[in-house]
């Protein structure tokens, strides 16, 4: 079975929640917005679970600071 990337779940959940925001601003029927909000809340829980159990590892530590803005450590 193919393992899906957690980014897929982040993208789907974000698009769903943005859609709910647009629908509520356009005064769509309450029941549509309500049920999509419930689905959105479930998707947030699934998304957080998928991100937390993702098999991700790195060799960076807190001493490396930020990867895009490296600074010299006091040891250097």
C-alpha positions, -999 to 999 in steps of 0.1 A, spaced: 0 0 0 14 34 -10 20 58 18 6 93 12 26 124 20 13 145 49 15 175 26 -15 160 7 -36 161 39 -24 196 47 -34 208 13 -68 191 13 -76 204 47 -65 239 39 -86 240 7 -116 227 25 -114 253 53 -109 281 28 -139 269 9 -160 270 41 -149 305 48 -159 316 12 -192 298 15 -201 314 48 -192 349 34 -215 342 4 -244 333 27 -247 297 15 -273 275 32 -264 269 68 -266 231 66 -239 230 39 -216 252 59 -223 233 91 -216 198 76 -185 210 58 -173 225 91 -177 192 109 -159 174 80 -132 201 83 -127 195 120 -123 158 114 -98 166 86 -78 188 110 -75 159 134 -65 135 106 -40 160 92 -23 165 126 -21 127 131 -5 122 97 20 150 102 30 137 137 34 100 126 53 108 94 86 91 91 108 122 89 143 126 102 170 152 100 206 157 111 199 193 121 200 203 158 190 234 177 227 245 175 223 247 137 199 276 142 177 281 111 187 263 79 180 293 56 199 317 79 229 299 94 249 316 121 283 307 135 280 289 168 301 301 197 324 271 192 336 284 158 
